[in-house]
């Protein structure tokens, strides 16, 4: 959902030195012993074990259960003293460089009011004498503002230089007067296709630019340097590993992003596994040529798919709906592509064997995506694993097509808990039957892959897992859960973040569970997540993160 903001900070020598010291060592045959081991089996059942043998290639040799004893003659052995061991978690939809940007730049995601945000912007600007102030995370819904913020609001914090801040969902930008002037945006500027300039009196730009209108400002924002991008990546990787995310889909990889991943891989610093989905067909063909890349850097990087944006987001009223918004009767959102344009893009990518992932949030966008998949399914009858990213609002009459065509619904449980009241306001009670419909999609025969859409939400998979079967936020609201007919079971929620996410990236033969022949990506936790109460599950702490049989986090 997110487009990466630019960076303005520089990788420090200290960060570079720390990263170099954490490069993986050579592997050897060993045993992780004395664990409360838990994984999902091939049929989704819970499997428990007490030890795991790992070979020199970082793969699982065998799990030992009950009274079975692991071999004594191995090159290394680690006694985990009865602590819990589970497979590494996989985020099926994230934005790696966007997370790095959020960690290093101005982050407004935790601000609770416009005034609090302005105070934070003011303080950041005083501490950072940059020509531009760039950041992200604002959310007028969280502020209870009842409107979009304006350029005049932002001028109250900083008026002597341009400021450009992306909304939390990455589908709108907030600019001050200086930034609008630098971009040449005036009352005469027309809305671009697939975008909207919020207007004030006399048709003047009000300060917020929705979806493709963002590019009017972004094209004049200074570009980040390779050194700055390296810093952002390393910050994001450390954050993911600290939360137990050992693999992630990167949705919307740009050429600059790909070059960053290759630089980090060449330095032997790439630890997390990245399943890359290119930002559009042209990016995929520029990077990968005539088809997906092979797995690189020891199965840590592969561009196998293409991300196509079909509409915007609910928060900025850019999600494309069949009927007008309940709280804005003159708007139906923004459809980015005609039927022919979407089919053309999907065909170009499919001809070269790329997996297609379509961003669709509103029910009209989901209908268009499903229509296109139905057309192409007559041509491509092999295992294509069509993906729809978010699939947040689906007309109930369209739900059966997820099962009919084996479509993967790549969804984010925390979006439901964050968006609940907003979705009710945007749609009205009568249009919620296909909203965040996880169980309904499974019942049609469709598949689920869970993620977080970080940095729109936190990349914390334990919060997402808890939300998947409770449909409650961290405060336990609403009592009893929201529209519980679409909750999944605890095991299904876990599968969404492991086996389902691996399957969605054509990686189920490598990761997603612990079994002989699969890569030894695993976590050591402070509790048993299968038996923990929902609140305790949310509070899970990762003690160690192992990737391919070596400890990747913490570094020492």
BAPA-390624 format. One record per residue (C-alpha): x, y, z. Coordinates in steps of 0.02 Angstrom, whole numbers, padded with zeros to 5 digits, always signed. Layout:
N
XYZ...
//
This chain:
556
+00000+00000+00000+00147+00113+00032+00260+00214-00080+00432+00240-00003+00472+00417+00059+00645+00489+00027+00782+00482+00155+00885+00626+00218+01003+00544+00343+01173+00470+00313+01238+00298+00362+01360+00328+00503+01528+00239+00514+01468+00160+00677+01317+00081+00594+01424+00018+00451+01549-00060+00571+01411-00142+00673+01334-00216+00517+01499-00286+00456+01530-00370+00622+01363-00460+00611+01395-00550+00446+01349-00737+00455+01484-00861+00496+01515-01026+00406+01390-01162+00446+01421-01332+00523+01314-01483+00568+01230-01460+00736+01084-01487+00854+00968-01366+00941+00922-01467+01096+00804-01461+01244+00668-01354+01166+00480-01339+01175+00475-01355+00986+00315-01316+00892+00280-01308+00706+00137-01337+00585+00136-01499+00489+00100-01526+00306-00088-01532+00339-00090-01382+00455-00086-01483+00615+00019-01432+00766+00178-01536+00781+00284-01536+00940+00466-01590+00961+00609-01577+01085+00763-01560+00972+00809-01516+00794+00960-01567+00690+01026-01444+00560+01148-01484+00419+01292-01382+00348+01177-01304+00218+01066-01229+00351+00925-01353+00324+00828-01460+00445+00886-01642+00449+00763-01709+00576+00647-01662+00718+00655-01768+00876+00498-01794+00979+00459-01885+01141+00602-01998+01196+00694-01989+01028+00873-01937+01053+00971-01826+00934+01144-01882+00877+01290-01851+00994+01424-01831+00860+01390-01659+00788+01502-01506+00772+01396-01396+00884+01253-01413+01005+01147-01278+01087+01045-01314+01243+00894-01199+01243+00845-01247+01421+00666-01290+01379+00625-01126+01292+00498-01119+01151+00557-01139+00970+00443-01101+00821+00468-01070+00635+00515-00895+00581+00367-00784+00542+00337-00725+00363+00256-00559+00319+00160-00581+00157+00146-00395+00122+00270-00263+00178+00377-00121+00116+00556-00144+00173+00626+00024+00122+00470+00112+00184+00501+00037+00356+00680+00095+00352+00624+00269+00307+00502+00273+00451+00636+00218+00573+00760+00352+00517+00650+00500+00470+00509+00601+00546+00376+00477+00603+00203+00542+00648+00118+00372+00665+00098+00384+00855+00033+00563+00861-00143+00579+00928-00192+00754+00872-00149+00884+00743-00069+00994+00874+00039+00851+00937+00093+00816+00758+00136+00999+00728+00239+01004+00887+00336+00851+00830+00363+00924+00656+00423+01088+00733+00547+00999+00846+00611+00889+00706+00638+01038+00592+00735+01129+00728+00850+00979+00749+00871+00944+00562+00929+01090+00454+00883+01001+00293+00825+01093+00138+00668+00985+00140+00579+00906+00289+00517+00734+00239+00423+00605+00341+00267+00498+00354+00135+00422+00467+00001+00557+00488-00178+00498+00506-00320+00621+00520-00435+00481+00578-00324+00443+00728-00321+00630+00766-00511+00641+00763-00490+00791+00650-00644+00762+00542-00553+00830+00389-00388+00823+00299-00249+00934+00369-00202+01083+00261-00048+01175+00200-00095+01317+00317-00093+01196+00463+00080+01136+00414+00143+01314+00389+00110+01342+00574+00250+01219+00610+00371+01255+00467+00354+01394+00340+00534+01435+00293+00567+01278+00188+00468+01141+00099+00386+01003+00201+00311+00845+00127+00237+00706+00236+00156+00545+00177-00005+00483+00255+00009+00323+00357-00060+00219+00212+00057+00296+00083-00091+00350-00025-00092+00535+00015+00038+00669+00043+00029+00827+00149+00127+00977+00086+00155+01150+00156+00145+01308+00051+00331+01305+00010+00320+01126-00055+00166+01163-00161+00257+01313-00236+00414+01212-00271+00306+01087-00366+00216+01224-00461+00045+01170-00400-00085+01307-00415-00273+01327-00433-00249+01297-00619-00165+01127-00594-00279+00987-00651-00305+00825-00556-00198+00689-00638-00275+00524-00690-00296+00414-00536-00266+00559-00417-00350+00703-00329-00289+00872-00267-00389+00925-00115-00452+01101-00145-00486+01256-00040-00577+01417-00087-00555+01473-00266-00499+01297-00314-00329+01329-00233-00232+01174-00178-00273+01142+00005-00115+01044+00045-00162+00860+00029-00131+00761-00131-00213+00591-00150-00138+00441-00242-00060+00487-00411-00071+00673-00369+00069+00642-00245+00193+00629-00387+00170+00814-00423+00268+00851-00265+00373+00693-00252+00461+00728-00416+00542+00882-00338+00586+00805-00169+00774+00773-00159+00820+00592-00193+00907+00489-00059+01086+00431-00088+01142+00249-00095+01225+00271+00075+01062+00335+00150+00966+00190+00072+01090+00066+00145+01060+00141+00316+00872+00127+00295+00883-00055+00242+00993-00106+00388+00875-00020+00510+00725-00108+00434+00810-00278+00433+00857-00264+00617+00678-00216+00661+00604-00363+00566+00724-00489+00641+00694-00422+00816+00508-00459+00795+00537-00634+00726+00507-00596+00542+00633-00702+00447+00556-00679+00274+00449-00546+00193+00365-00505+00030+00422-00332-00027+00273-00260-00117+00320-00130-00247+00509-00150-00261+00584-00008-00363+00746-00017-00460+00829+00085-00323+00763-00036-00192+00830-00185-00289+01001-00105-00306+01002-00078-00118+00963-00261-00085+01100-00314-00204+01227-00198-00121+01182-00270+00050+01190-00447-00019+01359-00416-00098+01423-00358+00072+01360-00522+00149+01243-00424+00263+01078-00485+00194+00996-00590+00331+00808-00577+00307+00735-00667+00156+00651-00551+00030+00520-00608-00095+00518-00457-00210+00368-00399-00311+00420-00266-00435+00338-00095-00442+00254-00123-00610+00294-00223-00765+00432-00111-00831+00529-00125-00667+00516-00314-00672+00580-00323-00849+00721-00200-00814+00780-00297-00662+00743-00477-00707+00729-00479-00896+00627-00621-00967+00559-00698-00808+00588-00709-00621+00764-00704-00553+00839-00856-00469+00856-00856-00279+01012-00758-00236+01128-00745-00085+01085-00915-00012+00896-00906-00043+00883-00731+00028+00826-00629-00122+00717-00661-00273+00610-00555-00387+00469-00670-00435+00317-00558-00455+00243-00393-00508+00139-00275-00400+00000-00181-00490-00099-00042-00405-00284-00042-00446-00352+00086-00322-00311+00188-00168-00353+00166+00016-00505+00189+00128-00423+00318+00241-00398+00442+00100-00560+00390+00014-00459+00325-00132-00523+00146-00120-00632+00118-00275-00810+00075-00224-00962+00016-00320-01073+00141-00228-01031+00312-00155-00947+00329+00014-01074+00338+00154-00981+00486+00229-00944+00571+00062-01091+00542-00057-01005+00630-00201-00855+00512-00201-00828+00331-00254-00639+00329-00239-00508+00314-00375-00492+00176-00502-00316+00185-00571-00336+00077-00727-00464+00037-00859-00510-00146-00885-00401-00152-01041-00253-00071-00954-00258-00194-00810-00273-00343-00927-00129-00278-01032-00014-00260-00881-00061-00431-00813-00036-00512-00983+00135-00433-01009+00193-00497-00840+00112-00668-00857+00190-00700-01027+00361-00694-00945+00311-00804-00798+00298-00671-00663+00170-00694-00525+00041-00554-00524-00010-00465-00363-00148-00336-00379-00178-00203-00247-00368-00192-00228-00456-00122-00075-00628-00063-00130-00764-00181-00191-00759-00109-00368-00570-00131-00378-00585-00309-00315-00719-00343-00445-00605-00278-00582-00459-00382-00520-00567-00538-00511-00635-00506-00686-00459-00493-00755-00402-00652-00667-00553-00744-00735-00509-00691-00913-00325-00739-00896-00364-00905-00812-00430-00966-00979-00257-00939-01053-00141-00982-00908-00197-01147-00835-00035-01187-00744+00001-01141-00563-00006-00950-00569-00058-00913-00389-00144-00749-00431-00136-00632-00282-00252-00492-00228-00168-00379-00101-00279-00318+00042-00448-00377-00029-00523-00273+00111-00697-00237+00042-00769-00371-00072-00948-00382-00133-01015-00547-00061-01070-00597-00236-00886-00591-00289-00816-00694-00145-00842-00867-00227-00721-00821-00365-00575-00825-00243-00601-01012-00227-00648-01043-00408-00481-00977-00471-00372-01025-00322-00337-00843-00284-00226-00795-00138-00303-00659-00031-00151-00571+00042-00229-00485+00192-00176-00393+00350-00271-00437+00511-00215-00277+00598-00298-00173+00463-00466-00238+00524-00434-00186+00704-00362-00016+00652-00493+00021+00520-00649-00045+00604-00734+00118+00650-00673+00204+00492-00741+00063+00384-00909+00078+00470-00911+00265+00434-00848+00249+00255-00967+00108+00205-01115+00102+00324-01175-00055+00412-01263-00126+00260-01103-00144+00157-00991-00232+00283-01032-00414+00241-00880-00433+00129-00764-00327+00236-00604-00411+00299-00688-00576+00260-00550-00699+00305-00655-00851+00348-00775-00821+00203-00629-00824+00081-00564-00986+00155-00737-01063+00143-00742-01027-00044-00579-01124-00067-00473-00968-00081-00308-00956+00012-00250-00834+00144-00079-00757+00165-00061-00638+00312+00053-00488+00334+00054-00315+00411+00078-00191+00267+00219-00116+00371+00257+00028+00396+00071+00070+00376+00053-00044+00527+00186-00114+00643+00275-00267+00571+00239-00357+00735+00170-00528+00681+00111-00575+00855-00015-00433+00856-00074-00488+00684-00091-00669+00737-00194-00620+00891-00307-00507+00786-00340-00646+00661-00438-00755+00782-00504-00624+00904-00544-00479+00785-00508-00365+00932-00382-00225+00954-00248-00220+01091-00376-00148+01213-00494-00295+01184-00617-00192+01082-00749-00223+01032-00806-00346+01166-00828-00517+01088-00741-00464+00927-00798-00376+00769-00902-00478+00646-00837-00641+00716-00913-00742+00575-00755-00699+00480-00628-00741+00616-00510-00886+00581-00447-01015+00706-00285-00988+00801-00200-01119+00693-00265-01041+00532-00201-00872+00590-00029-00946+00623-00030-01029+00452-00067-00861+00373+00099-00795+00441+00197-00953+00400+00143-01087+00277+00014-00976+00190+00136-00833+00166+00269-00953+00102+00147-01031-00022+00096-00858-00081+00277-00825-00131+00308-00995-00213+00426-01031-00067+00337-01174+00024+00477-01292-00028+00601-01185+00069+00518-01098+00217+00358-01083+00318+00376-01232+00435+00510-01342+00509+00530-01511+00425+00671-01614+00347+00740-01527+00192+00671-01356+00233+00778-01209+00287+00809-01192+00473+00729-01021+00499+00668-01020+00679+00637-00915+00834+00667-00938+01019+00523-00859+01116+00483-00815+01296+00317-00909+01291+00215-01041+01200+00111-00946+01071-00006-01092+01039-00072-01093+01218-00049-00909+01266-00204-00803+01295-00230-00671+01159-00159-00530+01267-00007-00635+01310+00016-00683+01127+00023-00499+01081+00159-00476+01213+00270-00615+01145+00455-00573+01152+00579-00644+01029+00738-00696+01118+00836-00759+00967+00807-00760+00779+00895-00891+00674+00900-00888+00483+00965-01038+00388+01041-01117+00542+01138-00967+00609+01088-00839+00738+01045-00678+00646+00977-00579+00794+01034-00520+00917+01203-00496+00836+01302-00557+00988
//
